[in-house]
Amino acid sequence: MSRGSSTTGISRKTLWNQQNLDSTSLTRARKRLEFSSIGALRWIRACVIKTEIFEKSKYLANDSFTIRCDISLTKDVDIGDEEAFKSISVLMANGGLDDLTSSCQAVLKELIAKLASLNFNDANSDTGVDAVPLVAAPVPPSDIHQDFARLLQSGEGTDMTFQVGNKTLQAHRCVLAARSSVFRNQLFSSGEGMASSSVIRIDNMEPKVIELLLCFIYSDQMPEIIETEGEEVTQQDDDMDVIWKHLLTAADRYELQRLKLLCEEKLCGYINASTVATILALAEQHHCQGLKETCLDFLESPANLQDVMATGGLEHVRSSCSSVLKDLIAKLASLKLDN
């Protein structure tokens, strides 16, 4: 090394066991240093050991000791150069990186940082090749609703019961309380989070409606209305619009606003001359403004209105919810003025 010059390298200093030079030894320092002709002591100090400890150690014998110093000189390499990449490939093929892993992990970190800092954009522009965008692995959609639906179907861990007529349905009070403030008050009304009841009795709804209600509570999905094999189905239950009406009533009672809106959307598809009166009255009773407006739009047509009147539909509206007749009159009057 010429005077005033410097280079970098890996210094490893080892004290040898004087009792058996071929066996145990003590490595006192292994680090990356800059070697300079004017700063040699800087890298020698890494091997310092306290005198009182050293004098009692096995590394001192007959007032003498042996130090082995291994120095590996390195130089910076432009890894953007094709030859440098070939050198790295040869080094890996010969197991060179394994040696670095066991002895000089700091050098591996620097090599990784060097590779990471390479400007791939510049390299690609030189070759005329467009950079390939990195594409992350696709994230699957959430399936938590399926997990909760399976929990309801399995019946595992249920801790409360619905008594609906002669049928009992099992559920989890924490799930119900989390989804409905009405259920939360019924199940934990004693305060301080303590359970007040493990049974909820429902006498004025069909078991099928409560089953559909529970399916929505657990899955947050529109329940599929499928008749159970072997069950006797009445003519009223066979009318799908009737089931949706009952489910809307249940959703309103237990303050499940999303289910209520979904039922409104379904019932809009069942509006005709024979059903519009009962659907309109239901919409008024449960404050379903969107469903109500759809019914009134249907009655704007003179032909539809005459059909409804012929079947006594307006009489049903008058007897069950007379206030909606005012809205119908206002709707027809505005239509007349527009014409």
LUMDONU-252423 format. One record per residue (C-alpha): z, x, y; residue number from 1. Coordinates in steps of 0.02 Angstrom, whole numbers, plus 50000, padded with zeros to 5 digits. Layout:
R  Z  X  Y  NUM $
...
***
This chain:
R  50000  50000  50000  1 $
R  49950  50075  50166  2 $
R  50079  50089  50307  3 $
R  50094  49929  50407  4 $
R  50003  49825  50277  5 $
R  50077  49683  50174  6 $
R  50036  49575  50026  7 $
R  50118  49434  49929  8 $
R  50177  49429  49751  9 $
R  50305  49368  49625  10 $
R  50460  49478  49606  11 $
R  50569  49464  49450  12 $
R  50723  49577  49438  13 $
R  50825  49589  49278  14 $
R  50987  49679  49237  15 $
R  50986  49743  49060  16 $
R  51133  49734  48940  17 $
R  51188  49915  48917  18 $
R  51269  49876  48751  19 $
R  51103  49823  48676  20 $
R  50949  49853  48782  21 $
R  50842  49746  48667  22 $
R  50945  49587  48678  23 $
R  51029  49488  48816  24 $
R  50983  49520  48994  25 $
R  51023  49438  49161  26 $
R  50885  49384  49277  27 $
R  50955  49396  49452  28 $
R  50803  49344  49554  29 $
R  50632  49270  49531  30 $
R  50543  49219  49689  31 $
R  50385  49234  49790  32 $
R  50399  49371  49923  33 $
R  50295  49461  50052  34 $
R  50296  49647  50018  35 $
R  50279  49760  50167  36 $
R  50292  49948  50191  37 $
R  50414  49919  50334  38 $
R  50520  49783  50256  39 $
R  50554  49840  50078  40 $
R  50742  49805  50083  41 $
R  50710  49620  50113  42 $
R  50653  49594  49934  43 $
R  50774  49718  49857  44 $
R  50926  49621  49921  45 $
R  50883  49477  49804  46 $
R  50963  49578  49662  47 $
R  51133  49604  49747  48 $
R  51289  49565  49640  49 $
R  51471  49578  49691  50 $
R  51549  49746  49647  51 $
R  51707  49679  49563  52 $
R  51603  49565  49452  53 $
R  51474  49699  49414  54 $
R  51605  49830  49363  55 $
R  51677  49713  49230  56 $
R  51509  49657  49163  57 $
R  51415  49717  49010  58 $
R  51275  49775  49122  59 $
R  51370  49933  49176  60 $
R  51403  50073  49052  61 $
R  51459  50251  49088  62 $
R  51436  50220  49275  63 $
R  51253  50180  49248  64 $
R  51146  50024  49237  65 $
R  50964  49978  49212  66 $
R  50860  49865  49320  67 $
R  50690  49805  49265  68 $
R  50579  49748  49407  69 $
R  50419  49652  49369  70 $
R  50303  49623  49516  71 $
R  50144  49520  49505  72 $
R  50035  49535  49658  73 $
R  49935  49384  49714  74 $
R  49802  49348  49839  75 $
R  49742  49189  49923  76 $
R  49590  49112  49842  77 $
R  49471  48988  49922  78 $
R  49475  48856  49786  79 $
R  49332  48767  49869  80 $
R  49222  48907  49803  81 $
R  49132  48869  49640  82 $
R  49183  49037  49566  83 $
R  49365  48999  49602  84 $
R  49354  48836  49507  85 $
R  49278  48932  49361  86 $
R  49424  49054  49369  87 $
R  49549  48912  49361  88 $
R  49458  48839  49212  89 $
R  49464  49007  49122  90 $
R  49649  49024  49166  91 $
R  49686  48854  49091  92 $
R  49584  48891  48936  93 $
R  49685  49050  48905  94 $
R  49852  48963  48928  95 $
R  49887  49047  49094  96 $
R  49959  48890  49171  97 $
R  50084  48880  49028  98 $
R  50152  49050  49080  99 $
R  50167  48992  49260  100 $
R  50257  48835  49203  101 $
R  50390  48936  49112  102 $
R  50412  49076  49237  103 $
R  50345  49033  49410  104 $
R  50346  48846  49443  105 $
R  50342  48877  49631  106 $
R  50168  48950  49614  107 $
R  50110  48793  49523  108 $
R  50170  48686  49667  109 $
R  50072  48792  49791  110 $
R  49917  48781  49682  111 $
R  49930  48592  49674  112 $
R  49954  48583  49863  113 $
R  49803  48694  49888  114 $
R  49695  48584  49778  115 $
R  49758  48427  49867  116 $
R  49714  48499  50037  117 $
R  49532  48529  49990  118 $
R  49415  48432  50105  119 $
R  49312  48332  49983  120 $
R  49217  48246  50121  121 $
R  49148  48411  50185  122 $
R  49106  48466  50009  123 $
R  49014  48304  49973  124 $
R  48919  48308  50138  125 $
R  48856  48482  50095  126 $
R  48786  48419  49931  127 $
R  48723  48253  50000  128 $
R  48832  48155  49878  129 $
R  48930  48006  49944  130 $
R  49116  48009  49915  131 $
R  49171  47894  49775  132 $
R  49304  47772  49839  133 $
R  49466  47767  49743  134 $
R  49495  47598  49660  135 $
R  49671  47549  49610  136 $
R  49704  47458  49449  137 $
R  49688  47269  49475  138 $
R  49854  47179  49496  139 $
R  49866  47027  49382  140 $
R  49916  46861  49459  141 $
R  50097  46809  49447  142 $
R  50143  46722  49284  143 $
R  50325  46684  49323  144 $
R  50287  46497  49314  145 $
R  50234  46520  49132  146 $
R  50398  46609  49093  147 $
R  50500  46467  49168  148 $
R  50394  46336  49079  149 $
R  50428  46423  48913  150 $
R  50612  46427  48956  151 $
R  50613  46238  48976  152 $
R  50515  46211  48816  153 $
R  50626  46326  48714  154 $
R  50788  46244  48771  155 $
R  50878  46412  48768  156 $
R  51032  46424  48878  157 $
R  51028  46244  48938  158 $
R  51192  46187  49013  159 $
R  51162  46009  49076  160 $
R  51088  45847  49013  161 $
R  50984  45705  49085  162 $
R  51023  45537  49008  163 $
R  50867  45432  49041  164 $
R  50883  45265  48954  165 $
R  50908  45306  48771  166 $
R  50832  45481  48785  167 $
R  50919  45644  48828  168 $
R  50833  45792  48911  169 $
R  50907  45968  48922  170 $
R  50892  46081  49074  171 $
R  50972  46227  49168  172 $
R  51081  46178  49315  173 $
R  51044  46337  49414  174 $
R  50856  46307  49406  175 $
R  50877  46126  49462  176 $
R  50995  46175  49603  177 $
R  50877  46310  49664  178 $
R  50729  46190  49672  179 $
R  50808  46030  49736  180 $
R  50947  46006  49863  181 $
R  50982  45835  49787  182 $
R  51015  45910  49616  183 $
R  51117  46048  49696  184 $
R  51232  45919  49776  185 $
R  51246  45822  49614  186 $
R  51281  45973  49505  187 $
R  51390  46075  49624  188 $
R  51467  45943  49736  189 $
R  51645  46004  49705  190 $
R  51617  46152  49822  191 $
R  51635  46340  49802  192 $
R  51489  46341  49679  193 $
R  51590  46256  49542  194 $
R  51498  46136  49426  195 $
R  51548  45955  49453  196 $
R  51452  45873  49312  197 $
R  51349  45921  49161  198 $
R  51266  45750  49139  199 $
R  51151  45655  49258  200 $
R  51115  45475  49210  201 $
R  50953  45395  49269  202 $
R  50931  45211  49229  203 $
R  50782  45155  49335  204 $
R  50648  45280  49281  205 $
R  50549  45309  49123  206 $
R  50589  45465  49018  207 $
R  50408  45521  49033  208 $
R  50423  45528  49223  209 $
R  50579  45637  49216  210 $
R  50493  45750  49088  211 $
R  50348  45773  49209  212 $
R  50470  45802  49350  213 $
R  50557  45941  49252  214 $
R  50390  46020  49208  215 $
R  50350  46035  49393  216 $
R  50524  46099  49439  217 $
R  50509  46242  49314  218 $
R  50324  46286  49336  219 $
R  50283  46229  49514  220 $
R  50119  46168  49441  221 $
R  50043  45994  49433  222 $
R  50101  45927  49265  223 $
R  49973  45873  49138  224 $
R  49997  45691  49090  225 $
R  49966  45685  48902  226 $
R  50025  45544  48793  227 $
R  50139  45602  48653  228 $
R  50075  45566  48480  229 $
R  50172  45433  48387  230 $
R  50242  45351  48545  231 $
R  50208  45169  48579  232 $
R  50110  45158  48742  233 $
R  50122  44999  48844  234 $
R  49980  44933  48950  235 $
R  50076  44981  49108  236 $
R  50104  45161  49049  237 $
R  49920  45170  49001  238 $
R  49872  45150  49184  239 $
R  49874  45327  49251  240 $
R  49896  45273  49432  241 $
R  50061  45190  49384  242 $
R  50128  45354  49314  243 $
R  50079  45446  49473  244 $
R  50165  45311  49577  245 $
R  50326  45332  49478  246 $
R  50315  45521  49490  247 $
R  50290  45510  49678  248 $
R  50445  45402  49689  249 $
R  50545  45530  49590  250 $
R  50479  45674  49695  251 $
R  50534  45585  49854  252 $
R  50706  45544  49782  253 $
R  50740  45725  49733  254 $
R  50658  45799  49889  255 $
R  50517  45893  49802  256 $
R  50394  45891  49945  257 $
R  50256  45990  49859  258 $
R  50256  45874  49707  259 $
R  50256  45725  49824  260 $
R  50099  45788  49913  261 $
R  50014  45824  49746  262 $
R  50049  45645  49690  263 $
R  49978  45580  49854  264 $
R  49820  45679  49824  265 $
R  49805  45609  49647  266 $
R  49833  45429  49702  267 $
R  49696  45443  49833  268 $
R  49574  45450  49688  269 $
R  49639  45287  49616  270 $
R  49617  45179  49772  271 $
R  49509  45025  49740  272 $
R  49516  44840  49778  273 $
R  49644  44805  49641  274 $
R  49761  44951  49677  275 $
R  49752  44981  49865  276 $
R  49887  44852  49907  277 $
R  50021  44925  49794  278 $
R  49974  45104  49842  279 $
R  49980  45060  50026  280 $
R  50152  44982  50008  281 $
R  50212  45135  49909  282 $
R  50146  45252  50043  283 $
R  50239  45156  50179  284 $
R  50402  45152  50082  285 $
R  50402  45339  50047  286 $
R  50329  45397  50214  287 $
R  50167  45464  50141  288 $
R  50062  45466  50298  289 $
R  49907  45545  50221  290 $
R  49901  45421  50078  291 $
R  49932  45277  50198  292 $
R  49786  45329  50310  293 $
R  49670  45339  50159  294 $
R  49716  45161  50109  295 $
R  49687  45096  50285  296 $
R  49519  45186  50291  297 $
R  49472  45097  50129  298 $
R  49519  44928  50206  299 $
R  49411  44961  50360  300 $
R  49261  44908  50258  301 $
R  49238  44716  50274  302 $
R  49178  44708  50094  303 $
R  49331  44800  50029  304 $
R  49448  44695  50136  305 $
R  49372  44532  50072  306 $
R  49393  44591  49891  307 $
R  49575  44635  49922  308 $
R  49610  44468  50005  309 $
R  49526  44376  49860  310 $
R  49645  44457  49736  311 $
R  49799  44420  49842  312 $
R  49826  44603  49885  313 $
R  49873  44572  50067  314 $
R  50003  44446  50012  315 $
R  50084  44584  49908  316 $
R  50085  44698  50060  317 $
R  50159  44559  50169  318 $
R  50299  44524  50046  319 $
R  50344  44704  50006  320 $
R  50308  44796  50168  321 $
R  50253  44682  50308  322 $
R  50260  44819  50441  323 $
R  50103  44898  50371  324 $
R  50004  44742  50416  325 $
R  50023  44788  50599  326 $
R  49943  44957  50564  327 $
R  49801  44871  50473  328 $
R  49772  44750  50618  329 $
R  49772  44895  50742  330 $
R  49650  44990  50633  331 $
R  49530  44842  50624  332 $
R  49546  44806  50810  333 $
R  49502  44986  50856  334 $
R  49354  44979  50739  335 $
R  49293  44820  50825  336 $
R  49310  44898  50997  337 $
R  49214  45054  50942  338 $
R  49070  44944  50885  339 $
***
